[in-house]
């Protein structure tokens, strides 16, 4: 049976989880529709999800539509948990984007649709909450066309909006106005259809042909059909279910092909064991198989499948195997991580980043000193399940800094530590994460036996700036055979870890590091064939020397600290503009020219430092008499004005050579740096 991996995405409170419940109910998977308010939904299983009424972790549940098995993935709507959405995008065949008919297009809606379009994921739109007071389908459709995409095809109108009798009425194929709108939308992406439309003149094209073209273009993510209704009452959900079966393409993997799958989320079992969620794109995975694991294209060992389960008709069932197109929970894959490939890597697999990294950070400390080790272990497990939670340890202070998307995420982590791990932790005030960008070119080299190099390694590095968003690239100008591969790997790994803290303590972003010099002492042994590492280079020599060389090159190149900037959009009364603009100036915001939205309305867009967003949120109601509506989303990094912000360092500081060498010696248990004297 073919399968469809379907994501349900939305801004928080748009009704995403309620729609999931209604789809399961309509498919006969559940007997009663669960309620978010009562904490009885199928996919919100965590205690915190039930308490707060929000989705925190992605969940998978399946149901059948016609001859297709739909693996439905319910994702969080709150922007603080965007990492959960990010990992799901890579395994989707299609998506349903839920938009509230009351609130309309919201900040997270814009972010999600932009990403879905960029990744060309076939997407249906469902306008929800027609039964709520203030619902307006026409206004919502106008907002979708203006702010999400003009390539939308509304398939229904609404009646009795704002009442419990609200309904969505599908447009009839015999409605000439509807077929004209449909033809116009489709002809913009199909020259053949356009030519036939021109030749037909006033005659309408056959509706079956239009419907077929709609399915093709939806599957190619060129157009996005819009359904409407209410997840609470069930209005319009049957039409959406039919649309999912008809318009979204399913998986076409070969169960007999080479094994290939990607890990898109992780969890821990009752005994602390790792459970990987694997979307299989090819082949079949069996219990007791030993599949190879790959990370970023490189082999990282193999696992041994001790058990697996698949999702079927709303349940998670143990199974002896899982074939291409299925999503399986897999036990026994050892140190597997999110983004890893199980089996043979295929093009496009990996932990791609679709959203901006976290721009906030907080320091976490155990209330009881005895809980320090438990806190470190617990946060490590949480970071394992959420790759965008970056941990920065400060062993000297006994603290860990955790990167965040927002205050709600901080509250959830604190509650999870207490409830699931029994660790009471204190969270310090949230601060903004900056980055450093290289401003010039710098180079440095240290040779064996020369100057004060205490390590048996020669390393030369050059660092140069790269375009924003390009990441960190490592290249070699030395011949690949000039060093054992393990030494090259040690240098590359250490370059990435060293750039986590630049001249001012922040991550160095978007640069190219080139290895310009290399050298080592081959393996030496005494007459009795005992290996003597004091006369032979090891990977440790390269790992310890690389930070010193890179730090010197970075100082020569120079860096500048950049702060995260958010794009803001404020809807407000036109007469409030005079009060808002001076406040934006004090907050270092850069507004664009305002636009009018009617005789008494105004829209103002621009950029504001992430650190000032909270201040803007606090002041806006007073400035606009409670009528202002603010939307913000991360947009880019901009150079920080004034003195550069400095972040306390953790671990050995290669910019202080003497202190760095002393810490390395203590870590290695050496009384003094390794000497190269006596070597010919």
C-alpha positions in Angstrom: 0.0 0.0 0.0 1.5 3.4 -0.9 2.1 5.8 1.9 2.0 9.6 2.4 4.1 11.4 5.0 2.0 14.4 5.9 2.9 17.3 8.1 0.3 19.5 9.9 1.8 22.9 10.4 0.5 26.2 11.8 0.9 29.2 14.0 0.1 28.4 17.7 -3.7 28.3 18.4 -4.7 28.0 14.8 -6.3 24.6 15.5 -3.6 22.3 14.2 -3.9 19.6 16.8 -7.7 19.8 16.8 -7.6 19.3 13.0 -5.4 16.2 13.6 -8.0 14.8 16.0 -10.8 15.4 13.5 -8.9 13.7 10.6 -8.3 10.7 12.8 -12.0 10.6 13.8 -13.2 10.9 10.2 -10.8 8.0 9.3 -12.3 5.8 12.0 -9.0 5.6 14.0 -10.5 7.1 17.2 -14.1 6.9 18.5 -14.2 10.4 20.0 -12.5 13.7 19.1 -10.0 14.6 21.8 -9.8 18.2 23.2 -6.7 20.3 23.6 -8.4 22.1 26.5 -9.1 18.8 28.3 -5.7 17.4 27.5 -7.3 14.4 25.8 -5.8 14.6 22.3 -4.1 11.6 20.6 -0.8 13.3 19.7 -0.2 15.5 22.7 1.1 12.7 25.1 3.6 14.6 27.2 2.3 15.7 30.7 3.5 19.3 29.9 1.6 19.3 26.6 -1.6 18.4 28.4 -1.0 21.0 31.2 -0.2 23.8 28.8 -2.5 22.9 25.9 0.3 23.3 23.4 2.3 20.8 21.2 5.9 20.6 22.4 7.2 17.5 20.6 6.3 16.2 17.1 4.2 13.1 17.1 3.3 10.5 14.5 0.0 8.8 14.0 -1.4 7.0 10.9 -4.7 6.4 9.2 -5.8 5.1 5.8 -7.4 7.2 3.0 -8.6 5.1 0.1 -5.7 2.9 -0.7 -3.0 5.1 0.9 -1.5 4.9 4.4 -1.1 8.5 5.7 1.6 8.9 8.3 0.4 12.2 9.9 3.1 14.2 11.8 1.6 16.8 14.2 4.2 19.6 14.8 4.4 22.3 17.4 3.0 25.7 16.5 4.8 27.8 19.0 7.9 29.5 17.5 10.0 28.5 20.6 9.8 24.9 19.3 10.6 25.5 15.7 13.5 23.0 15.9 10.8 20.2 16.1 9.3 21.5 12.8 12.7 21.8 11.1 13.6 18.1 11.5 10.2 17.0 10.1 10.4 19.0 6.9 13.0 16.7 5.4 10.8 13.6 5.6 7.5 15.1 4.3 5.8 14.2 1.1 3.2 16.9 1.6 1.8 19.4 4.2 -1.4 21.0 5.4 -0.9 24.5 6.6 -3.6 25.6 9.0 -4.7 29.3 9.1 -7.2 30.7 11.5 -10.2 32.4 9.9 -10.3 34.8 13.0 -6.7 35.8 13.4 -5.7 35.3 9.8 -2.1 35.1 8.6 0.2 35.2 11.7 4.0 35.5 12.0 4.7 31.8 12.2 2.4 31.2 9.3 4.6 33.4 7.1 7.8 31.6 8.2 6.3 28.2 7.6 4.9 28.9 4.2 8.1 30.6 3.0 10.0 27.5 4.0 7.5 25.1 2.5 7.7 27.0 -0.8 11.5 27.1 -0.8 11.7 23.4 -0.3 8.9 22.8 -2.8 6.8 20.7 -0.5 3.3 20.2 -1.9 1.0 22.1 0.5 -2.7 22.4 1.0 -4.1 25.3 3.1 -7.0 24.8 5.5 -8.7 27.9 6.8 -10.0 26.8 10.2 -12.3 28.2 12.9 -15.2 29.3 10.6 -17.5 28.7 13.6 -15.7 31.2 15.8 -16.9 34.8 16.3 -15.0 37.2 14.0 -14.3 34.5 11.3 -14.0 36.0 7.8 -13.0 33.7 5.0 -12.7 36.4 2.4 -10.4 38.5 4.6 -8.3 35.5 5.4 -8.0 34.5 1.7 -6.9 38.1 0.9 -4.2 37.9 3.6 -3.0 34.5 2.3 -2.7 35.8 -1.3 -1.0 39.0 -0.1 1.4 37.7 2.5 1.9 33.9 1.8 1.6 33.3 -2.0 -0.6 34.5 -4.8 -0.7 31.0 -6.2 -3.7 29.9 -4.1 -6.8 28.2 -5.4 -9.9 28.6 -3.1 -12.1 25.6 -3.4 -15.0 26.6 -1.1 -17.1 29.5 0.1 -18.4 29.9 3.7 -21.9 30.3 5.1 -23.1 31.2 8.6 -19.6 32.3 9.6 -19.1 33.0 13.3 -21.8 30.5 14.4 -21.9 26.8 15.3 -23.7 26.2 12.0 -20.8 27.6 9.9 -20.2 25.5 6.8 -17.9 25.3 3.8 -19.6 24.9 0.5 -17.4 23.5 -2.2 -17.6 25.3 -5.5 -19.5 23.5 -8.2 -17.8 22.5 -11.4 -20.6 24.1 -13.3 -20.0 27.5 -11.7 -18.4 29.6 -14.5 -16.8 32.1 -12.2 -15.1 29.3 -10.2 -13.8 27.5 -13.3 -12.6 30.8 -14.8 -10.6 31.5 -11.6 -9.2 28.0 -11.5 -8.2 28.1 -15.2 -6.5 31.4 -14.7 -4.5 30.1 -11.8 -3.4 26.9 -13.5 -2.7 28.5 -16.9 0.0 30.7 -15.3 2.1 27.5 -14.9 1.1 25.5 -18.0 1.7 26.9 -21.4 -0.4 24.1 -23.1 -3.4 24.8 -20.9 -3.0 28.5 -21.6 -3.0 27.9 -25.3 -6.1 25.7 -25.1 -7.8 28.4 -22.9 -7.1 31.1 -25.5 -8.4 28.8 -28.3 -11.6 28.0 -26.3 -12.5 31.6 -26.2 -15.7 32.0 -24.1 -16.1 28.2 -23.7 -14.9 26.7 -20.5 -12.3 24.0 -20.5 -13.5 20.5 -19.4 -13.5 20.4 -15.6 -11.8 16.9 -15.4 -8.9 18.3 -17.3 -8.7 21.3 -14.9 -8.9 19.0 -11.9 -6.1 16.8 -13.3 -3.9 19.9 -13.9 -4.7 21.0 -10.3 -3.4 17.7 -8.9 -0.2 17.9 -11.1 0.6 21.5 -10.1 -0.2 20.9 -6.5 2.2 17.9 -6.5 4.8 20.2 -8.0 4.2 22.8 -5.3 3.2 25.4 -8.0 -0.2 26.1 -6.6 -1.9 25.6 -3.2 -5.5 24.6 -3.0 -7.4 26.2 -0.1 -10.0 24.3 1.9 -12.1 25.8 4.7 -14.1 24.6 7.7 -13.9 24.0 11.4 -11.9 21.3 13.1 -14.2 21.5 16.2 -17.5 20.9 14.3 -16.0 18.8 11.5 -17.3 21.2 8.8 -15.1 21.0 5.6 -12.9 18.2 7.0 -14.3 15.5 4.7 -13.4 17.7 1.6 -9.9 18.2 3.0 -9.5 14.4 3.5 -10.5 13.8 -0.1 -8.1 16.6 -1.2 -5.2 14.9 0.7 -5.9 11.6 -1.1 -6.4 13.2 -4.5 -3.9 16.1 -4.6 -0.9 15.1 -2.6 1.6 12.6 -4.0 2.7 9.7 -1.9 6.0 8.0 -1.4 7.5 5.9 -4.3 10.4 4.1 -2.6 11.6 0.7 -3.6 11.3 -1.9 -0.8 13.7 -4.1 -2.7 16.3 -1.3 -3.2 19.4 -0.5 -1.1 18.5 0.4 2.5 18.3 4.2 3.0 16.5 6.2 5.7 16.9 9.4 7.7 16.5 10.0 11.4 14.2 13.0 12.0 13.6 12.8 15.7 14.7 10.9 18.8 13.3 10.0 22.2 14.3 8.1 25.3 12.5 4.9 26.4 11.5 4.0 30.0 14.9 2.5 30.6 16.7 5.5 29.0 17.4 3.7 25.7 17.5 5.7 22.5 14.6 5.3 20.1 15.2 6.7 16.6 12.3 7.8 14.3 13.4 6.7 10.8 11.7 7.7 7.6 12.7 4.9 5.1 13.1 6.1 1.5 14.5 2.8 0.1 14.9 -0.8 1.0 13.6 -2.7 4.0 14.9 -2.6 7.6 14.6 -5.8 9.7 15.0 -6.6 13.3 18.6 -7.9 13.9 19.9 -6.0 10.9 23.3 -4.2 11.3 22.8 -1.1 9.1 25.7 1.3 8.5 25.2 4.8 9.9 26.4 8.0 8.1 26.6 11.5 9.4 27.2 14.4 7.0 28.2 11.9 4.3 30.8 10.1 6.4 30.5 6.7 7.9 30.2 6.7 11.8 29.8 3.0 12.4 26.8 0.7 12.4 23.9 -0.2 14.7 22.1 -3.4 15.5 18.4 -3.2 15.3 17.0 -4.8 18.5 13.4 -3.9 17.9 11.2 -1.7 15.7 7.6 -0.6 15.4 5.5 1.0 12.7 2.5 3.3 12.8 -0.7 1.7 11.6 -4.3 2.9 12.0 -3.5 5.2 14.9 -1.4 2.7 16.8 2.3 2.0 17.2 2.7 -1.7 16.6 5.8 -3.9 16.9 6.9 -5.3 13.6 9.6 -7.6 12.3 10.5 -5.1 9.4 9.6 -1.8 7.9 9.7 -1.1 4.2 10.4 2.0 2.0 7.8 4.8 2.6 7.1 3.9 6.2 8.1 5.7 9.4 9.6 3.3 12.0 10.6 3.6 15.6 13.9 1.8 15.9 15.8 0.6 19.0 19.5 -0.4 19.0 21.2 2.1 16.8 23.7 3.1 19.4 25.0 6.7 19.3 22.7 7.7 16.4 21.8 11.3 16.1 19.1 13.4 14.4 20.0 13.9 10.8 21.9 10.6 10.5 21.4 8.3 7.5 20.6 4.7 8.2 22.0 2.6 5.3 23.2 4.2 2.1 23.2 8.0 2.0 21.0 9.5 -0.7 21.2 13.0 -2.3 19.6 15.6 0.0 19.7 13.6 3.2 21.2 15.1 6.3 20.4 17.6 9.0 19.7 20.6 6.8 18.9 23.9 8.5 15.8 25.6 7.2 15.2 28.1 10.0 17.3 30.7 11.8 19.4 29.4 14.8 18.3 30.4 18.3 19.1 34.0 19.2 18.8 33.8 23.0 20.9 32.1 25.7 20.5 31.5 29.4 22.8 30.0 32.0 21.5 27.0 33.9 22.9 25.9 37.3 21.8 23.1 39.6 20.3 24.4 42.9 22.1 21.6 44.7 25.9 21.1 44.0 25.3 17.4 44.2 23.0 17.6 41.1 25.6 19.1 38.8 26.5 15.8 37.1 22.8 14.9 36.8 22.0 18.4 35.3 24.8 18.0 32.7 23.5 14.5 31.8 19.9 15.6 31.5 20.6 18.7 29.4 22.8 16.5 27.2 19.8 14.2 26.6 17.5 17.1 25.8 20.0 18.6 23.4 20.2 15.2 21.7 16.5 15.3 21.1 16.6 18.9 20.0 19.7 19.7 17.8 19.1 23.4 17.9 19.6 23.5 21.7 23.4 24.2 21.8 25.1 23.6 25.1 28.2 25.6 26.2 29.8 24.2 29.3 31.9 26.3 31.8 33.5 23.7 34.0 35.2 26.3 36.2 31.9 27.8 37.2 30.0 24.6 37.1 27.4 26.1 34.7 25.9 25.3 31.3 24.7 27.9 28.9 21.7 26.8 26.8 20.6 28.4 23.6 16.9 29.2 23.3 14.2 30.5 21.0 12.1 32.1 23.7 10.9 32.2 27.3 8.3 29.5 26.9 11.0 27.1 25.8 13.0 28.0 28.9 10.0 27.3 31.2 9.4 23.9 29.5 13.1 22.9 29.9 13.0 23.9 33.5 9.8 21.9 34.1 11.2 18.9 32.2 14.3 18.8 34.3 12.3 18.8 37.5 9.5 16.4 36.4 11.4 13.9 34.3 14.9 14.0 35.8 14.3 15.1 39.3 16.8 18.0 38.9 15.9 21.5 40.3 17.7 24.1 38.2 17.9 27.9 38.3 17.9 29.8 35.0 19.6 33.1 34.8 18.4 36.1 32.9 18.1 35.5 29.1 20.7 37.2 27.0 21.0 37.7 23.2 23.4 35.5 21.2 25.7 37.4 18.8 28.0 36.1 16.1 31.4 37.3 14.9 32.2 37.8 11.2 35.7 37.8 9.8 36.6 41.3 8.5 39.8 40.5 6.6 42.3 37.7 5.8 44.7 36.2 8.2 47.3 33.4 8.2 49.5 31.7 10.7 51.7 28.6 10.8 53.7 26.7 13.4 56.4 24.2 12.5 57.8 21.2 14.3 61.0 22.0 16.2 60.7 25.7 15.6 59.9 28.6 17.9 57.9 27.5 20.9 55.8 24.8 19.3 55.6 22.0 21.9 53.6 19.6 19.7 54.9 17.2 17.1 52.9 18.7 14.3 53.2 21.3 11.6 49.9 23.3 10.9 49.4 26.3 8.7 46.0 27.9 8.4 44.5 30.9 6.5 41.1 32.3 7.3 39.0 34.5 5.0 35.4 35.9 5.1 32.6 34.1 3.2 29.2 35.3 2.1 26.5 35.5 4.9 24.7 32.2 5.3 27.4 30.1 3.6 28.6 28.6 6.9 32.1 27.4 7.6 34.1 25.7 4.8 37.4 23.8 5.4 39.8 23.4 2.4 43.3 22.1 1.8 46.1 23.5 -0.2 48.4 20.7 0.9 48.4 17.3 -0.8 46.0 14.8 0.7 48.9 12.3 1.0 51.1 14.7 3.0 49.4 13.6 6.2 47.6 10.5 7.5 43.9 11.0 7.0 43.3 10.9 10.7 45.5 14.0 11.2 43.6 15.9 8.5 40.3 14.9 10.2 41.7 16.1 13.6 42.5 19.5 12.2 39.2 19.9 10.5 37.2 18.9 13.5 39.2 21.2 15.7 38.8 24.2 13.4 35.0 23.9 13.7 35.1 23.5 17.5 37.6 26.4 17.9 35.5 28.8 15.8 32.7 28.3 18.4 34.4 31.1 20.3 36.0 33.9 18.3 38.0 36.9 19.5 35.1 38.2 21.7 33.8 34.7 22.7 31.0 34.4 20.1 30.6 31.8 17.3 32.5 32.8 14.2 30.1 32.6 11.2 30.5 32.3 7.5 34.2 31.9 6.7 36.6 29.8 4.8 39.6 28.1 6.5 42.3 26.7 4.3 45.1 24.4 5.5 48.3 25.8 4.0 51.1 23.8 5.7 51.3 20.3 7.2 54.0 18.1 8.6 54.4 15.2 11.1 56.9 12.7 12.5 56.2 9.2 11.4 55.6 6.4 13.9 58.8 5.6 15.8 59.7 2.7 18.0 62.6 1.5 20.1 64.8 -1.4 19.2 62.4 -3.7 21.1 59.5 -2.5 18.9 57.7 -0.5 21.6 55.9 2.5 20.2 57.3 5.8 21.6 54.7 8.5 21.3 57.3 11.1 22.5 59.0 10.7 19.2 55.9 10.2 17.0 53.1 12.5 15.9 49.5 11.7 17.1 46.1 13.1 16.3 46.3 14.8 19.7 49.3 16.9 18.6 47.1 18.3 15.7 44.1 18.8 18.0 46.1 20.7 20.5 48.1 22.8 18.0 45.3 23.8 15.7 43.6 26.2 18.1 46.8 28.1 18.6 47.4 28.5 14.9 43.8 29.4 14.1 43.6 31.9 16.9 46.7 33.7 15.5 45.2 33.7 12.0 41.9 35.0 13.4 43.6 37.9 15.3 45.4 38.9 12.1 42.2 38.8 10.1 40.1 40.5 12.8 36.4 40.1 13.5 33.3 42.2 14.1 30.5 41.3 16.4 27.0 41.2 14.8 23.6 41.1 16.5 20.5 39.3 15.4 17.8 41.6 13.8 14.1 40.9 13.6 11.8 42.0 10.8 8.8 43.7 12.4 5.3 44.5 11.2 3.0 46.8 13.2 -0.7 47.3 12.3 -2.0 50.3 14.2 -4.3 53.3 13.9 -2.9 55.9 11.6 -2.9 58.6 14.3 -0.6 56.5 16.5 2.2 56.7 14.1 3.6 59.9 15.6 3.9 58.2 19.0 5.4 54.9 17.7 8.2 56.3 15.5 10.2 58.1 18.3 10.1 54.9 20.4 11.4 52.8 17.5 14.3 55.2 17.1 15.2 54.8 20.8 15.1 51.0 20.4 17.5 51.3 17.4 14.9 50.1 15.0 15.0 51.0 11.3 11.4 51.5 10.0 10.5 51.7 6.4 7.9 54.0 4.9 4.5 53.4 6.4 1.6 52.1 4.3 -2.1 52.9 4.8 -4.6 50.0 5.2 -7.7 52.2 5.0 -9.0 55.6 6.2 -7.9 55.0 9.8 -5.3 52.2 9.6 -1.5 52.1 9.0 1.1 49.4 8.6 4.7 50.0 9.5 7.5 47.5 8.7 11.2 47.5 9.4 14.1 45.9 11.4 14.6 46.0 15.2 17.4 44.4 17.2 16.3 41.1 18.8 17.4 42.4 22.2 14.8 45.2 21.9 11.8 43.1 20.7 10.5 42.6 24.3 10.7 46.3 25.0 8.7 47.0 21.9 6.1 44.4 22.8 5.7 46.0 26.3 5.3 49.6 25.0 3.2 49.1 21.9 -0.2 48.7 23.7 0.2 52.0 25.5 1.4 53.8 22.3 -1.5 52.5 20.2 -4.4 52.5 22.8 -4.3 48.8 22.8 -5.1 48.6 19.1 -1.6 47.9 17.8 -0.7 44.4 16.5 3.0 43.4 16.4 4.6 40.6 14.4 8.3 39.9 14.5 10.6 37.2 13.0 14.3 36.8 12.8 15.7 38.2 9.5 19.4 38.7 9.6 22.5 39.7 11.6 23.8 43.3 11.5 27.0 44.8 12.7 26.8 45.9 16.4 27.2 49.6 16.9 29.4 50.8 19.8 31.8 48.6 21.8 31.7 44.9 20.9 29.7 42.6 23.3 32.0 40.1 25.0 30.9 36.7 26.1 32.7 34.8 28.9 34.8 31.9 27.6 34.5 28.3 28.5 37.4 25.9 28.3 41.1 26.7 27.3 41.5 30.0 25.6 43.9 29.7 22.6 44.2 33.5 22.4 46.1 33.3 25.7 49.0 31.1 24.6 50.6 30.6 28.0 47.4 29.8 29.8 46.2 27.6 27.0 49.4 25.5 27.1 49.2 25.2 30.9 45.6 23.9 30.7 46.5 21.4 28.0 49.4 20.2 30.1 47.1 19.7 33.1 44.5 17.9 31.0 47.2 15.6 29.6 48.8 15.1 33.0 52.1 16.5 31.7 54.6 18.4 33.9 55.9 20.4 31.0 55.4 20.7 27.3 56.6 17.8 25.3 60.1 18.5 24.2 61.5 18.0 20.7 65.1 18.1 21.7 67.3 15.4 20.4 65.3 14.7 17.3 67.5 14.9 14.2 
